[in-house]
Amino acid sequence: MSVTLADARRVIAAAEKKSTEIGQPMNIAVADEGGNLVAHVRMDGAWLGSIDISIKKAYTSSAFDIATKDLATHSQSGGQFFGIHASNDGKIMIFAGGIPLKRGGKVVGAIGVSGGSGDQDHAVAEAGAAAF
C-alpha cells in the first residue's frame, strides 16, 4: 500500500503549517515507495533551487529507508556510506530534510523538505511525517 494523493496532501499540509510557524518558506515533496513524486508544493518565497533538492530528499529516504539526516552522518569520509551521494545518477541527498513514511513497519514513501537550515528542513519533514 503506497502513499496516495490524499496521504500526500495531508503530509504536505502539516509540513506547510510547521514551515509557516517557523517563518521559513519551504519546498515540500512526497514520494511513493519507488521514490516517484506523488505531490510537491513550493511555498511562496521558497527557493527555486530547493525544488529539485526536496524531491531528491524524498527519493533518497524512500530508496534507502533512512532519514537523510542520518545518512549524512554515515556518508562522511570514513563512514560506511561514504560516496553514496554519487550513486543513482546523482539523485542522492545527504543532508537533513528527508524522512521515510511507513505503514506496518514497511516503507511506502517519503517526505523531502528543502528551503531552510538542515535543522529547519528536518523539523518541517518531521511534522509532515507525523501527519502520515
ChimeraX commands (.cxc) that place a marker at each C-alpha (Angstrom):
marker #1 position 0.00,0.00,0.00 radius 0.5
marker #1 position 1.77,3.06,-1.27 radius 0.5
marker #1 position 1.28,6.72,-0.48 radius 0.5
marker #1 position -1.94,8.04,-2.01 radius 0.5
marker #1 position -2.54,11.58,-3.20 radius 0.5
marker #1 position -4.80,12.09,-0.16 radius 0.5
marker #1 position -1.93,10.96,2.10 radius 0.5
marker #1 position 0.48,13.29,0.33 radius 0.5
marker #1 position -1.85,16.25,0.70 radius 0.5
marker #1 position -2.25,15.59,4.43 radius 0.5
marker #1 position 1.53,15.28,4.91 radius 0.5
marker #1 position 2.17,18.46,2.91 radius 0.5
marker #1 position -0.49,20.41,4.85 radius 0.5
marker #1 position 1.13,19.51,8.18 radius 0.5
marker #1 position 4.58,20.39,6.85 radius 0.5
marker #1 position 3.32,23.71,5.48 radius 0.5
marker #1 position 1.82,24.54,8.87 radius 0.5
marker #1 position 5.15,23.90,10.61 radius 0.5
marker #1 position 7.01,25.89,7.95 radius 0.5
marker #1 position 4.69,28.85,8.50 radius 0.5
marker #1 position 5.12,28.58,12.28 radius 0.5
marker #1 position 8.91,28.85,12.00 radius 0.5
marker #1 position 8.69,31.56,9.35 radius 0.5
marker #1 position 10.66,29.73,6.65 radius 0.5
marker #1 position 9.06,29.02,3.27 radius 0.5
marker #1 position 9.84,25.52,2.00 radius 0.5
marker #1 position 9.61,23.15,-0.90 radius 0.5
marker #1 position 7.84,20.01,0.25 radius 0.5
marker #1 position 7.79,16.79,-1.77 radius 0.5
marker #1 position 6.11,13.46,-1.10 radius 0.5
marker #1 position 7.22,10.34,-2.96 radius 0.5
marker #1 position 5.83,6.82,-3.18 radius 0.5
marker #1 position 7.63,3.59,-2.28 radius 0.5
marker #1 position 9.60,3.71,-5.55 radius 0.5
marker #1 position 10.75,7.27,-4.90 radius 0.5
marker #1 position 8.41,8.64,-7.57 radius 0.5
marker #1 position 6.89,12.05,-6.93 radius 0.5
marker #1 position 3.27,11.97,-5.71 radius 0.5
marker #1 position 2.93,15.67,-4.84 radius 0.5
marker #1 position 5.04,18.79,-4.42 radius 0.5
marker #1 position 4.42,22.28,-3.07 radius 0.5
marker #1 position 6.66,25.31,-3.40 radius 0.5
marker #1 position 5.52,27.77,-0.78 radius 0.5
marker #1 position 5.51,31.45,-1.69 radius 0.5
marker #1 position 9.06,32.76,-1.36 radius 0.5
marker #1 position 10.75,29.33,-1.22 radius 0.5
marker #1 position 13.98,28.98,-3.18 radius 0.5
marker #1 position 13.71,27.71,-6.74 radius 0.5
marker #1 position 16.88,25.65,-6.31 radius 0.5
marker #1 position 15.26,23.75,-3.46 radius 0.5
marker #1 position 12.55,22.22,-5.66 radius 0.5
marker #1 position 14.96,19.60,-7.00 radius 0.5
marker #1 position 16.57,19.08,-3.60 radius 0.5
marker #1 position 13.25,18.39,-1.84 radius 0.5
marker #1 position 12.26,15.84,-4.48 radius 0.5
marker #1 position 15.65,14.12,-4.23 radius 0.5
marker #1 position 15.49,14.05,-0.43 radius 0.5
marker #1 position 12.15,12.22,-0.66 radius 0.5
marker #1 position 13.64,9.82,-3.23 radius 0.5
marker #1 position 16.68,9.15,-1.02 radius 0.5
marker #1 position 14.65,8.42,2.12 radius 0.5
marker #1 position 12.30,6.14,0.23 radius 0.5
marker #1 position 15.06,4.29,-1.63 radius 0.5
marker #1 position 17.24,3.64,1.41 radius 0.5
marker #1 position 14.72,3.60,4.31 radius 0.5
marker #1 position 16.68,6.22,6.22 radius 0.5
marker #1 position 16.28,9.83,7.25 radius 0.5
marker #1 position 18.67,11.91,5.16 radius 0.5
marker #1 position 19.91,13.47,8.40 radius 0.5
marker #1 position 21.14,10.03,9.50 radius 0.5
marker #1 position 22.50,9.18,6.07 radius 0.5
marker #1 position 24.56,12.38,6.23 radius 0.5
marker #1 position 26.28,11.14,9.38 radius 0.5
marker #1 position 27.20,7.80,7.80 radius 0.5
marker #1 position 28.30,9.21,4.45 radius 0.5
marker #1 position 31.21,11.30,5.68 radius 0.5
marker #1 position 34.78,10.31,4.90 radius 0.5
marker #1 position 35.47,7.03,6.69 radius 0.5
marker #1 position 31.76,6.32,7.17 radius 0.5
marker #1 position 30.05,3.15,5.98 radius 0.5
marker #1 position 28.19,5.02,3.19 radius 0.5
marker #1 position 30.99,7.32,2.05 radius 0.5
marker #1 position 30.48,8.09,-1.65 radius 0.5
marker #1 position 26.78,7.16,-1.72 radius 0.5
marker #1 position 25.88,10.64,-2.95 radius 0.5
marker #1 position 27.49,9.77,-6.29 radius 0.5
marker #1 position 25.15,6.81,-6.85 radius 0.5
marker #1 position 21.74,6.73,-8.54 radius 0.5
marker #1 position 22.68,9.30,-11.18 radius 0.5
marker #1 position 23.22,11.99,-8.57 radius 0.5
marker #1 position 19.74,11.67,-7.04 radius 0.5
marker #1 position 21.04,11.04,-3.50 radius 0.5
marker #1 position 20.85,13.90,-1.00 radius 0.5
marker #1 position 22.95,13.53,2.11 radius 0.5
marker #1 position 21.72,16.34,4.30 radius 0.5
marker #1 position 18.73,16.75,6.61 radius 0.5
marker #1 position 15.14,17.05,5.39 radius 0.5
marker #1 position 14.11,13.60,4.13 radius 0.5
marker #1 position 12.16,11.07,6.21 radius 0.5
marker #1 position 10.69,7.70,5.19 radius 0.5
marker #1 position 6.94,7.17,5.58 radius 0.5
marker #1 position 5.97,3.73,6.87 radius 0.5
marker #1 position 2.86,1.58,7.24 radius 0.5
marker #1 position 3.09,-1.57,9.28 radius 0.5
marker #1 position 6.87,-1.17,9.50 radius 0.5
marker #1 position 7.27,-1.08,5.70 radius 0.5
marker #1 position 8.47,1.96,3.76 radius 0.5
marker #1 position 5.65,3.12,1.49 radius 0.5
marker #1 position 7.04,6.55,0.62 radius 0.5
marker #1 position 8.89,9.55,1.98 radius 0.5
marker #1 position 8.76,13.28,2.55 radius 0.5
marker #1 position 11.52,15.61,1.41 radius 0.5
marker #1 position 11.82,19.24,2.54 radius 0.5
marker #1 position 14.24,21.95,1.45 radius 0.5
marker #1 position 14.48,25.68,1.86 radius 0.5
marker #1 position 15.92,26.39,5.28 radius 0.5
marker #1 position 18.74,25.21,7.50 radius 0.5
marker #1 position 19.19,21.47,7.97 radius 0.5
marker #1 position 17.51,21.67,11.37 radius 0.5
marker #1 position 14.56,23.60,9.91 radius 0.5
marker #1 position 14.19,21.21,6.98 radius 0.5
marker #1 position 14.23,18.21,9.32 radius 0.5
marker #1 position 11.71,19.76,11.74 radius 0.5
marker #1 position 9.29,20.50,8.89 radius 0.5
marker #1 position 9.75,16.99,7.49 radius 0.5
marker #1 position 9.09,15.51,10.94 radius 0.5
marker #1 position 5.85,17.49,11.22 radius 0.5
marker #1 position 4.75,16.20,7.84 radius 0.5
marker #1 position 5.73,12.61,8.61 radius 0.5
marker #1 position 3.83,12.75,11.90 radius 0.5
marker #1 position 0.62,13.52,9.97 radius 0.5
marker #1 position 1.07,10.37,7.90 radius 0.5
marker link #1:1,2 radius 0.2
marker link #1:2,3 radius 0.2
marker link #1:3,4 radius 0.2
marker link #1:4,5 radius 0.2
marker link #1:5,6 radius 0.2
marker link #1:6,7 radius 0.2
marker link #1:7,8 radius 0.2
marker link #1:8,9 radius 0.2
marker link #1:9,10 radius 0.2
marker link #1:10,11 radius 0.2
marker link #1:11,12 radius 0.2
marker link #1:12,13 radius 0.2
marker link #1:13,14 radius 0.2
marker link #1:14,15 radius 0.2
marker link #1:15,16 radius 0.2
marker link #1:16,17 radius 0.2
marker link #1:17,18 radius 0.2
marker link #1:18,19 radius 0.2
marker link #1:19,20 radius 0.2
marker link #1:20,21 radius 0.2
marker link #1:21,22 radius 0.2
marker link #1:22,23 radius 0.2
marker link #1:23,24 radius 0.2
marker link #1:24,25 radius 0.2
marker link #1:25,26 radius 0.2
marker link #1:26,27 radius 0.2
marker link #1:27,28 radius 0.2
marker link #1:28,29 radius 0.2
marker link #1:29,30 radius 0.2
marker link #1:30,31 radius 0.2
marker link #1:31,32 radius 0.2
marker link #1:32,33 radius 0.2
marker link #1:33,34 radius 0.2
marker link #1:34,35 radius 0.2
marker link #1:35,36 radius 0.2
marker link #1:36,37 radius 0.2
marker link #1:37,38 radius 0.2
marker link #1:38,39 radius 0.2
marker link #1:39,40 radius 0.2
marker link #1:40,41 radius 0.2
marker link #1:41,42 radius 0.2
marker link #1:42,43 radius 0.2
marker link #1:43,44 radius 0.2
marker link #1:44,45 radius 0.2
marker link #1:45,46 radius 0.2
marker link #1:46,47 radius 0.2
marker link #1:47,48 radius 0.2
marker link #1:48,49 radius 0.2
marker link #1:49,50 radius 0.2
marker link #1:50,51 radius 0.2
marker link #1:51,52 radius 0.2
marker link #1:52,53 radius 0.2
marker link #1:53,54 radius 0.2
marker link #1:54,55 radius 0.2
marker link #1:55,56 radius 0.2
marker link #1:56,57 radius 0.2
marker link #1:57,58 radius 0.2
marker link #1:58,59 radius 0.2
marker link #1:59,60 radius 0.2
marker link #1:60,61 radius 0.2
marker link #1:61,62 radius 0.2
marker link #1:62,63 radius 0.2
marker link #1:63,64 radius 0.2
marker link #1:64,65 radius 0.2
marker link #1:65,66 radius 0.2
marker link #1:66,67 radius 0.2
marker link #1:67,68 radius 0.2
marker link #1:68,69 radius 0.2
marker link #1:69,70 radius 0.2
marker link #1:70,71 radius 0.2
marker link #1:71,72 radius 0.2
marker link #1:72,73 radius 0.2
marker link #1:73,74 radius 0.2
marker link #1:74,75 radius 0.2
marker link #1:75,76 radius 0.2
marker link #1:76,77 radius 0.2
marker link #1:77,78 radius 0.2
marker link #1:78,79 radius 0.2
marker link #1:79,80 radius 0.2
marker link #1:80,81 radius 0.2
marker link #1:81,82 radius 0.2
marker link #1:82,83 radius 0.2
marker link #1:83,84 radius 0.2
marker link #1:84,85 radius 0.2
marker link #1:85,86 radius 0.2
marker link #1:86,87 radius 0.2
marker link #1:87,88 radius 0.2
marker link #1:88,89 radius 0.2
marker link #1:89,90 radius 0.2
marker link #1:90,91 radius 0.2
marker link #1:91,92 radius 0.2
marker link #1:92,93 radius 0.2
marker link #1:93,94 radius 0.2
marker link #1:94,95 radius 0.2
marker link #1:95,96 radius 0.2
marker link #1:96,97 radius 0.2
marker link #1:97,98 radius 0.2
marker link #1:98,99 radius 0.2
marker link #1:99,100 radius 0.2
marker link #1:100,101 radius 0.2
marker link #1:101,102 radius 0.2
marker link #1:102,103 radius 0.2
marker link #1:103,104 radius 0.2
marker link #1:104,105 radius 0.2
marker link #1:105,106 radius 0.2
marker link #1:106,107 radius 0.2
marker link #1:107,108 radius 0.2
marker link #1:108,109 radius 0.2
marker link #1:109,110 radius 0.2
marker link #1:110,111 radius 0.2
marker link #1:111,112 radius 0.2
marker link #1:112,113 radius 0.2
marker link #1:113,114 radius 0.2
marker link #1:114,115 radius 0.2
marker link #1:115,116 radius 0.2
marker link #1:116,117 radius 0.2
marker link #1:117,118 radius 0.2
marker link #1:118,119 radius 0.2
marker link #1:119,120 radius 0.2
marker link #1:120,121 radius 0.2
marker link #1:121,122 radius 0.2
marker link #1:122,123 radius 0.2
marker link #1:123,124 radius 0.2
marker link #1:124,125 radius 0.2
marker link #1:125,126 radius 0.2
marker link #1:126,127 radius 0.2
marker link #1:127,128 radius 0.2
marker link #1:128,129 radius 0.2
marker link #1:129,130 radius 0.2
marker link #1:130,131 radius 0.2
marker link #1:131,132 radius 0.2
view
